[in-house]
């Protein structure tokens, strides 16, 4: 049986879920297990925030890969698939490098370097997979597909967050990272067996030919950047970037604050915290998949604003509780709402950004959107570092609640229909050139 993404819906959903699962593996290790492990060793909130922020920086600059993907293609193997293969291979090798890196809690420099490189390839793979999804997925499948993709990433980050959180204190970094590398290598083999469209090559030396495309990428780099600037500068594009940036600033606070609060105030171990967060993430991802058809039917914007409002309320309540009680049940309930809201926001924001994209520069355009989101996360974390040890956990939660409110207020003015009309005008002008 020939596996072709453009012809099989179940394969599209399954393949993109698997690709996102691979991205979740290093997240589980570097963003879930490591912060809790550092907190268990009594690292300060600012130290944990510095580690997570620096290691996450490649996600903020993944837009660098976009222009190369739009300009440098090998169409006989598919429009984006060669880049997915390249990034997946690099991610596997970097996780092997993590396994070979000695760990010293008092000198994190070498681990930060290999963690940075690991996330660089994970971010590159993310750009390639997103570009492939925009190119292959019909518009009426994007809500559901993004729900499955989000589930795949959460499944990877959650399962490996729990696994790595359990393994790190017992067998150490070498064996833990080796398990991560082996898992990503298996998914690399899967990528090598799936074509984008019928008749394309599996590998450079196998038989096959390029598929004729309706909208080709410009031959000159300057033309690509001109088209990119035109679509990015559209009003609704700028508005969505600004509105979502406030939410993503909150992402730089949530990882160090949750890890430090759970371990140092609530008394959870690394394994307990990682397992708890993993279960919540998986549950939220399942709910996200269930909501996917409704997001397609009723609109991503409506769900996004509702999720942001609920997120603001839950963080505000969490802030009130944080300075008054250490009740595990109460905070478990708050955390459950927070993770469910985060999953809905993740799904709907990606769907909205995808709908803003112009196919001929989609990889670069979507990479810019996602890079700006990750710039927000890294910026939020780095801005938080100087103040982290001077704020109470309750104040941390209230700051995050305020960022939710700012994002929701901005989205009230977002109109996707207006953007679609302007995008059609751009396409018409480009066709006349």
C-alpha positions as CSV (number, residue, x, y, z in Angstrom):
1,X,0.0,0.0,0.0
2,X,1.4,3.4,-1.0
3,X,1.1,6.0,1.8
4,X,0.2,9.4,0.2
5,X,-0.8,12.4,2.4
6,X,-2.9,14.2,-0.2
7,X,-5.1,11.1,-0.8
8,X,-5.8,9.7,2.7
9,X,-7.4,11.8,5.4
10,X,-6.6,9.3,8.2
11,X,-3.0,9.3,7.1
12,X,-2.9,13.1,7.1
13,X,-4.2,13.2,10.7
14,X,-2.0,10.3,11.8
15,X,1.2,11.5,10.1
16,X,1.0,15.1,11.4
17,X,0.2,13.8,14.9
18,X,3.4,11.6,14.7
19,X,5.5,14.5,13.4
20,X,4.3,16.7,16.3
21,X,4.8,13.8,18.7
22,X,8.5,13.9,17.7
23,X,8.6,17.6,18.6
24,X,7.1,16.8,21.9
25,X,9.9,14.4,23.0
26,X,12.6,17.1,23.6
27,X,10.0,19.3,25.2
28,X,9.2,16.6,27.7
29,X,12.9,16.3,28.5
30,X,13.9,19.9,28.5
31,X,10.8,21.8,29.5
32,X,8.9,19.3,31.7
33,X,11.4,17.0,33.5
34,X,14.5,19.3,33.8
35,X,12.8,22.3,35.5
36,X,11.3,20.0,38.1
37,X,14.6,18.2,38.6
38,X,16.4,21.5,39.1
39,X,13.7,22.7,41.5
40,X,14.1,19.4,43.5
41,X,17.7,20.3,43.8
42,X,16.7,23.7,45.3
43,X,17.5,25.8,42.2
44,X,15.9,29.2,42.5
45,X,13.0,30.3,40.3
46,X,15.3,32.7,38.5
47,X,17.8,30.0,37.7
48,X,15.0,27.7,36.4
49,X,13.6,30.6,34.3
50,X,17.0,31.3,32.9
51,X,17.6,27.7,31.9
52,X,14.1,27.3,30.3
53,X,14.3,30.6,28.5
54,X,17.8,30.1,26.9
55,X,17.0,26.6,25.8
56,X,13.8,27.7,24.2
57,X,15.3,30.6,22.2
58,X,15.6,28.5,18.9
59,X,11.8,28.4,18.8
60,X,11.8,32.2,18.7
61,X,14.1,32.3,15.7
62,X,12.8,29.4,13.6
63,X,11.6,32.0,11.0
64,X,15.2,31.8,9.7
65,X,14.4,28.4,8.3
66,X,11.3,29.6,6.5
67,X,12.9,31.5,3.6
68,X,15.2,28.6,2.8
69,X,12.3,26.2,2.7
70,X,10.3,28.4,0.4
71,X,13.3,29.0,-1.9
72,X,15.3,25.7,-1.7
73,X,13.1,22.8,-2.6
74,X,13.5,19.3,-4.2
75,X,10.1,18.9,-5.7
76,X,10.6,15.2,-6.8
77,X,10.4,14.3,-3.1
78,X,7.7,16.7,-2.2
79,X,7.4,20.4,-1.4
80,X,8.3,20.2,2.3
81,X,9.1,16.6,3.0
82,X,12.9,16.8,2.3
83,X,13.1,19.4,5.0
84,X,11.1,17.3,7.5
85,X,13.5,14.4,6.9
86,X,16.5,16.7,7.4
87,X,15.2,18.2,10.6
88,X,14.1,14.9,12.0
89,X,17.6,13.4,11.4
90,X,19.2,16.4,13.1
91,X,16.9,16.1,16.1
92,X,17.8,12.5,16.5
93,X,21.6,13.3,16.4
94,X,21.2,16.1,18.9
95,X,19.4,13.9,21.4
96,X,22.3,11.5,21.1
97,X,24.6,14.5,21.9
98,X,22.5,15.3,25.0
99,X,23.0,11.7,26.1
100,X,26.8,12.1,25.8
101,X,26.8,15.4,27.7
102,X,27.9,15.2,31.4
103,X,25.4,16.7,33.8
104,X,26.4,19.1,36.6
105,X,23.7,21.0,38.3
106,X,26.3,23.7,39.3
107,X,27.5,24.1,35.7
108,X,24.7,23.9,33.2
109,X,26.6,25.5,30.3
110,X,27.3,22.4,28.2
111,X,23.8,21.1,28.7
112,X,22.3,24.5,27.7
113,X,24.4,24.3,24.4
114,X,23.2,20.9,23.4
115,X,19.7,21.7,24.6
116,X,19.7,24.8,22.4
117,X,20.9,22.8,19.4
118,X,18.2,20.1,20.0
119,X,15.5,22.7,20.0
120,X,17.0,24.3,16.9
121,X,16.3,21.1,14.9
122,X,12.9,20.6,16.6
123,X,12.0,24.2,15.6
124,X,13.2,23.6,12.0
125,X,11.1,20.4,11.9
126,X,8.1,22.4,13.2
127,X,8.4,24.9,10.4
128,X,8.7,22.2,7.7
129,X,5.7,20.3,9.1
130,X,3.6,23.4,9.4
131,X,4.4,24.3,5.8
132,X,3.5,20.8,4.7
133,X,0.2,20.9,6.6
134,X,-0.8,24.3,5.0
135,X,0.1,22.9,1.6
136,X,-1.6,19.5,2.0
137,X,-4.6,20.0,4.3
138,X,-8.0,21.2,2.9
139,X,-9.3,24.3,4.7
140,X,-12.2,22.4,6.2
141,X,-9.9,19.9,7.9
142,X,-7.5,22.4,9.6
143,X,-9.4,22.7,12.9
144,X,-9.5,18.9,13.3
145,X,-6.0,18.4,12.0
146,X,-4.6,21.0,14.4
147,X,-6.4,19.3,17.2
148,X,-4.7,16.0,16.3
149,X,-1.4,17.8,15.8
150,X,-1.7,19.5,19.2
151,X,-2.6,16.1,20.7
152,X,0.5,14.6,19.1
153,X,2.8,17.2,20.6
154,X,1.1,17.0,24.0
155,X,1.2,13.2,23.9
156,X,5.0,13.4,23.1
157,X,5.8,16.1,25.7
158,X,3.5,14.5,28.4
159,X,4.6,10.9,28.0
160,X,8.2,11.8,27.8
161,X,7.9,14.4,30.5
162,X,6.6,11.7,32.8
163,X,9.1,9.1,31.6
164,X,12.1,11.5,31.8
165,X,11.0,12.8,35.2
166,X,11.0,9.2,36.4
167,X,14.2,8.1,34.7
168,X,16.4,11.1,35.4
169,X,16.7,10.6,39.2
170,X,17.1,6.8,38.7
171,X,19.3,6.2,35.7
172,X,20.7,9.6,34.8
173,X,20.8,11.8,31.8
174,X,22.7,9.4,29.4
175,X,20.1,6.6,29.5
176,X,17.1,9.0,29.6
177,X,18.2,11.0,26.5
178,X,19.1,7.8,24.7
179,X,15.5,6.6,25.0
180,X,14.4,10.0,23.6
181,X,16.8,9.7,20.6
182,X,15.6,6.1,19.8
183,X,11.9,7.2,19.8
184,X,12.6,10.1,17.4
185,X,14.6,7.8,15.2
186,X,11.6,5.5,14.8
187,X,9.4,8.5,13.6
188,X,12.2,9.4,11.2
189,X,11.7,6.0,9.5
190,X,8.0,6.7,9.3
191,X,8.7,10.1,7.5
192,X,10.8,8.2,5.0
193,X,7.9,6.0,4.1
194,X,5.2,8.7,3.5
195,X,4.8,10.7,0.3
196,X,3.1,14.1,0.0
197,X,1.5,13.4,-3.4
198,X,1.3,10.4,-5.8
199,X,4.2,9.6,-7.9
200,X,6.9,11.4,-5.9
201,X,10.1,9.8,-4.8
202,X,10.6,8.3,-1.3
203,X,14.3,9.0,-1.4
204,X,16.6,11.0,-3.8
205,X,17.8,7.9,-5.6
206,X,14.4,6.2,-6.0
207,X,12.0,6.5,-8.9
208,X,9.4,9.4,-9.0
209,X,8.8,12.8,-10.3
210,X,7.6,16.3,-9.1
211,X,3.9,17.0,-9.0
212,X,2.6,20.0,-10.9
213,X,1.7,22.9,-8.6
214,X,-1.1,25.4,-8.9
215,X,0.8,28.2,-7.1
216,X,4.6,28.2,-7.5
217,X,7.1,29.8,-5.2
218,X,8.8,32.8,-6.7
219,X,12.2,32.1,-8.2
220,X,13.9,35.1,-6.7
221,X,14.5,35.5,-3.0
222,X,13.7,39.2,-3.2
223,X,10.3,38.3,-4.7
224,X,9.6,35.9,-1.8
225,X,10.4,38.6,0.8
226,X,8.3,41.1,-1.1
227,X,5.3,38.8,-1.1
228,X,5.9,37.9,2.5
229,X,6.0,41.6,3.6
230,X,2.8,42.2,1.7
231,X,0.8,39.5,3.5
232,X,2.3,40.1,6.9
233,X,1.5,43.8,6.8
234,X,-2.2,43.2,6.2
235,X,-4.3,44.7,9.1
236,X,-5.7,41.4,10.5
237,X,-2.3,39.8,10.4
238,X,-0.8,42.6,12.5
239,X,-3.7,42.5,14.9
240,X,-3.6,38.8,15.5
241,X,0.2,39.0,16.1
242,X,-0.3,41.8,18.6
243,X,-3.2,40.1,20.4
244,X,-1.6,36.7,20.7
245,X,1.8,38.2,21.8
246,X,0.4,39.1,25.2
247,X,-0.7,35.5,25.7
248,X,2.7,34.1,24.7
249,X,4.5,36.4,27.1
250,X,2.6,34.4,29.8
251,X,4.3,31.2,28.4
252,X,7.7,32.4,29.7
253,X,6.3,32.5,33.3
254,X,4.2,29.4,33.5
255,X,6.9,26.7,33.3
256,X,9.3,28.0,36.0
257,X,6.4,29.2,38.3
258,X,4.4,25.9,38.1
259,X,7.5,23.8,38.6
260,X,8.9,25.8,41.5
261,X,5.5,26.2,43.2
262,X,4.6,22.5,42.9
263,X,8.0,21.2,44.1
264,X,9.1,23.8,46.7
265,X,5.7,24.9,48.2
266,X,3.4,21.9,47.6
267,X,6.2,19.3,48.2
268,X,5.9,17.2,45.1
269,X,8.9,15.2,43.8
270,X,10.2,15.5,40.2
271,X,8.5,12.3,39.2
272,X,5.2,13.3,40.9
273,X,5.2,16.7,39.3
274,X,6.1,15.4,35.8
275,X,3.5,12.7,36.1
276,X,0.8,15.1,37.2
277,X,1.5,17.6,34.4
278,X,1.7,14.8,31.9
279,X,-1.7,13.4,32.9
280,X,-3.2,16.9,32.7
281,X,-1.6,17.6,29.3
282,X,-2.9,14.3,27.9
283,X,-6.4,14.9,29.2
284,X,-6.4,18.4,27.8
285,X,-5.2,17.1,24.4
286,X,-8.0,14.5,24.3
287,X,-10.5,17.3,25.0
288,X,-8.9,19.3,22.3
289,X,-9.3,16.5,19.7
290,X,-13.0,16.2,20.7
291,X,-13.4,20.0,20.3
292,X,-11.8,20.0,16.8
293,X,-14.9,19.5,14.7
294,X,-16.8,22.2,16.8
295,X,-13.9,24.6,16.2
296,X,-14.2,24.0,12.4
297,X,-18.0,24.5,12.7
298,X,-18.3,27.5,14.9
299,X,-15.0,29.3,14.3
300,X,-11.6,29.4,16.0
301,X,-11.9,33.0,17.0
302,X,-15.0,32.4,19.2
303,X,-13.4,29.5,21.0
304,X,-10.1,31.4,21.4
305,X,-11.7,34.4,23.1
306,X,-13.7,32.1,25.4
307,X,-10.6,30.1,26.4
308,X,-8.7,33.3,27.2
309,X,-11.5,34.6,29.5
310,X,-11.6,31.3,31.3
311,X,-7.8,31.3,31.6
312,X,-7.8,34.8,33.1
313,X,-10.4,33.8,35.7
314,X,-8.6,30.5,36.6
315,X,-5.2,32.3,37.0
316,X,-6.8,35.0,39.1
317,X,-8.3,32.3,41.4
318,X,-4.9,30.5,41.5
319,X,-3.3,33.7,42.6
320,X,-5.7,34.2,45.5
321,X,-5.1,30.6,46.6
322,X,-1.4,30.6,46.3
323,X,-0.7,33.0,49.1
324,X,-3.3,31.5,51.4
325,X,-3.2,27.7,51.2
326,X,-1.1,24.7,50.0
327,X,-4.1,22.5,49.3
328,X,-3.1,20.0,46.5
329,X,-6.8,19.4,45.5
330,X,-7.5,23.1,45.0
331,X,-4.4,23.6,42.9
332,X,-5.0,20.4,41.0
333,X,-8.4,21.8,39.9
334,X,-6.8,25.2,38.9
335,X,-4.1,23.4,37.0
336,X,-6.6,21.2,35.2
337,X,-8.5,24.3,33.9
338,X,-5.2,26.1,33.0
339,X,-4.0,23.1,30.9
340,X,-7.3,22.7,29.2
341,X,-7.5,26.4,28.3
342,X,-3.9,26.3,27.1
343,X,-4.7,23.4,24.7
344,X,-7.7,25.2,23.2
345,X,-5.7,28.4,22.8
346,X,-2.9,26.4,21.1
347,X,-5.3,24.8,18.6
348,X,-7.2,27.9,17.8
349,X,-4.3,30.2,17.4
350,X,-2.5,27.9,15.0
351,X,-5.7,27.4,13.0
352,X,-6.2,31.2,12.7
353,X,-2.6,31.8,11.7
354,X,-2.8,29.0,9.1
355,X,-5.9,30.7,7.6
356,X,-3.9,33.9,7.3
357,X,-1.2,32.3,5.1
358,X,-0.6,32.8,1.4
359,X,0.4,29.4,0.0
360,X,3.3,30.6,-2.1
361,X,5.1,31.9,1.1
362,X,3.3,29.8,3.6
363,X,6.4,28.2,5.3
364,X,8.0,31.5,5.8
365,X,4.8,33.3,6.8
366,X,3.7,30.7,9.3
367,X,7.3,30.5,10.6
368,X,7.2,34.2,11.3
369,X,3.9,33.9,13.2
370,X,5.2,31.0,15.3
371,X,8.6,32.6,15.8
372,X,6.9,35.8,17.1
373,X,4.9,33.6,19.4
374,X,8.1,32.0,20.7
375,X,9.8,35.4,20.9
376,X,7.0,36.2,23.3
377,X,7.6,33.1,25.4
378,X,11.4,33.7,25.6
379,X,10.9,37.4,26.2
380,X,8.4,36.8,29.0
381,X,10.9,34.4,30.7
382,X,13.8,36.7,30.4
383,X,11.9,39.7,31.6
384,X,10.7,37.6,34.5
385,X,14.2,36.6,35.6
386,X,15.2,39.8,37.5
387,X,11.9,39.9,39.4
388,X,11.2,36.2,39.9
389,X,12.7,35.9,43.4
390,X,11.1,39.1,44.6
391,X,7.4,38.2,43.8
392,X,5.1,35.9,45.6
393,X,3.6,33.0,43.7
394,X,0.2,34.7,44.0
395,X,1.6,37.8,42.3
396,X,3.0,35.5,39.5
397,X,-0.5,34.1,38.9
398,X,-2.1,37.5,38.8
399,X,0.4,38.8,36.2
400,X,-0.5,35.8,34.0
401,X,-4.2,36.5,34.4
402,X,-3.6,40.1,33.2
403,X,-1.8,38.9,30.1
404,X,-4.8,36.6,29.3
405,X,-7.1,39.7,29.6
406,X,-5.0,41.8,27.2
407,X,-5.0,39.1,24.6
408,X,-8.8,38.6,24.7
409,X,-9.4,42.4,24.4
410,X,-7.3,42.6,21.3
411,X,-9.0,39.6,19.6
412,X,-12.4,41.3,19.8
413,X,-11.4,43.4,16.8
414,X,-10.1,40.4,14.7
415,X,-12.1,39.7,11.5
416,X,-10.9,36.7,9.4
417,X,-13.3,37.5,6.5
418,X,-11.7,40.9,5.9
419,X,-8.3,39.3,5.7
420,X,-9.5,36.6,3.2
421,X,-10.8,39.4,0.9
422,X,-7.4,41.2,1.0
423,X,-5.6,38.0,0.4
424,X,-7.6,37.3,-2.7
425,X,-6.7,40.8,-3.9
426,X,-3.0,40.0,-3.4
427,X,-3.4,36.7,-5.3
428,X,-5.1,38.5,-8.2
429,X,-2.4,41.2,-8.4
430,X,0.4,38.5,-8.3
431,X,-1.3,36.5,-11.1
432,X,-1.2,39.6,-13.4
433,X,2.6,40.2,-12.9
